[in-house]
């Protein structure tokens, strides 16, 4: 196996225009990819909401209040009571209007990195969503290619069955002719007729598989059932791949596979969450201010006498939380360890998938080569058996058994050809190829190392 750069449009190696056309439509049509795109948009909105805490908050307000005579008298009674005259009232009070407007502002000073760490978490979640969308595209491309290849393989099996049905009808006619000549018995005729029906019985099941696979490809492209029948009904053998397959450079695997990159982003987010939990132990300091205008008349609302101001900092110090802060910190540390294990598992699984796909592809090629030789020998054997039977030298059972064995061998050879192509699709999926054509990288991911992990838990 040659270690060469992976062709991003790897499906073009099959030299099948129909497959290429389907693969070019998957990114825009597939529902899983659309869902992943919406989730990416959601994560970006979430990031914007978190980042807004870095800026001051400003609110405006306006208020109008009308005080009736009863309200004013009641207030006068209260004032009289406070002045030592419980029975006194201010009966001369008149109804009053109060107009007020103003602005309130507050800004939390991010001295301990609490907000910055939250933004870092949100950035990592956005990165993870981007990679999951790429992974959805890789999976959709691979699934489309697999279903298409299975469809072509099923159509090949239908063609083989029809070819052998013709052969068996010829053999049946031969036995019937020999029976009329008195050279054989009806036993040979009935055995030949039974073999014809056995082959015909295979066709409905194969045609069912063909219809289901066409519908499966239609579903992947967000189309109704049977929508692609006109495009895919004509059977065509998938071109086997050459012996030299570019498998890529193993060191590029972590850079290319979206699921590994998504796991790395999750580890980054879990690490930054530790910093958020640590910052919770420190005081929260806010700068608060307000400017208002209060007046009894609208015309006096914007005068200097109507202005009221309020400015000053506030501080909130966590003194006793019942162990909540410490438990949260320990939880975040445990989640970071879990994310690190998940990242390691993802990388290890990817490595195994690549190696397994390479082994499957290599061994299936060997099997197909041997099946091809078996088919050639059996074709020669069937031709000889028919000639010898026609000459009265060989029993009909020899012809029948050879024909059955040839049918099975050709079906095995066709299935092996399909398996080779599917194994190759699995190899390219394991290598994470295909998404670069649709969602290229703006910048490579920085690697996660021990130094960054150890510092993430400390406040900036």
Residue, then its C-alpha position, 0 to 999 in steps of 0.5 A: x500500500x502506497x503512502x500518498x496524499x489522499x485524493x479529496x474527491x476520492x469517489x472519482x477513482x471509481x470512474x463512475x459518472x453516476x456516483x460522482x453526480x450523487x456525491x456532489x449533491x450530498x452536501x446540500x441535500x442530506x438531512x444529517x448534514x443540514x441538522x449539523x449545520x443548524x447545530x453549528x449556527x446554534x453554537x455560534x449564537x451561544x458563543x455570542x451570548x456568552x461573549x456579551x458578558x465581556x461588555x458593559x450592560x446598558x438599560x434605558x427606562x421611562x416611567x409615568x405615575x399619576x397620584x390621585x387625591x386619596x393617594x396624596x391624603x394617605x401619604x399625608x396621614x402617614x407623614x403626620x403620624x411620623x411627625x407625632x400627629x396621628x390624626x392629621x391629614x394634608x387635605x390641601x394636597x392636589x393630584x400629582x403627575x410624576x415623570x421619570x426616565x434614565x439609564x442604568x449601566x453595569x459592568x463586571x470586571x473580569x479580573x479572574x478570567x471567569x468570563x474569558x474562560x466561558x468564552x474559551x469554552x464557547x469557542x471550543x464548542x463552536x469548533x466541536x460543532x464545525x467538526x461534527x458537521x464535517x463528520x456528518x458529511x464524511x459519513x453521508x458521503x461514505x453511506x451514499x457510496x456504499x449504498x450505490x455500490x451495493x446497488x450496482x452489485x445487486x444489479x450485477x447479480x440480477x444480470x448473472x441470474x438472467x444469464x444463467x437462466x438463459x443457460x439453464x433454458x438451453x440445457x432444458x431444451x437440450x434434455x427435451x431434445x434428447x428425450x424426444x430422441x430416446x437418448x435420455x429419460x424424463x428425470x433429466x428434463x425434470x432436473x433441468x426444469x427445477x434448476x430453471x425455476x430455482x434461478x427464477x426464484x432468486x430474481x424477486x429477492x434481488x429485485x427487492x434489494x435493488x428497489x430498497x437500495x435505490x430508495x436508500x440513496x434517494x433518502x440520503x439525498x432528501x428525495x421521495x422513494x423511487x425518485x432516482x429509479x430513472x437515474x439508477x435503474x440501469x445496472x453498471x458494474x462498479x470499476x474495481x480499484x487498482x492495486x495502488x491505493x493512496x492511503x495517506x500519511x498516518x501522521x496526518x490522520x489526527x489532522x484530517x479526521x473530523x471526529x478526532x478534531x471534535x474530540x480535541x475541541x471537547x477536551x479543550x472545552x472541558x479544560x477551560x471549564x476548570x478555569x471557570x470553576x476556579x474563578x468562582x472562588x474569587x470575588x465578583x466586582x461590578x461597576x454600577x451607575x445610573x443617570x435619571x431625570x425626575x420631574x412633575x412636568x414633562x417640560x421640566x424633565x430634561x432640566x438640570x434640576x431634574x437630573x439624578x445620578x448614582x455611581x459606585x462599585x459593588x462586590x460579591x464575595x463567596x463566603x459559604x456555599x455549602x461545598x458547592x464551589x468545591x464540588x463543582x471544581x472537582x466535577x469539572x476536573x473529572x469531566x476533563x479526565x473523561x474528555x481526555x480518555x474520550x480523545x484517546x479512545x477516538x484516536x485509537x479507534x481511528x487507528x484501528x479502523x484504518x488498519x482494519x480497512x487496509x487488511x480487508x481491502x488487501x485480503x478481499x483483492x486476493x480472494x477476488x483474484x482466486x474467484x476469477x480463476x475459479x470462474x474461468x475453470x468452471x466455464x470451461x468445465x461446463x462447456x466440456x460437460x455439455x459436449x460430453x453429455x450431448x455425445x452421451x459420454x457424461x451423465x446429466x448430473x455432471x452438467x447440472x452440478x457444474x452449472x450450479x457451481x458456476x452460478x455460485x462462483x460467479x455470484x461470489x466473484x460479483x459479491x467480492x468485487x462489490x466488497x472490494x469497493x465497499x472496503x475502499x469506501x470504508x478506508x477513505x471514511x477511516x481516513x476522514x477524506x471528503x469534507x475538505x472540498x465542502x468545509x475547508x479549514x480556516x486555520x489548523x487546530x492547535x494541538x492539545x498538550x500537557x502544558x496547556x491542560x495544566x494551565x487551563x485550571x488557573x485563573x488568568 
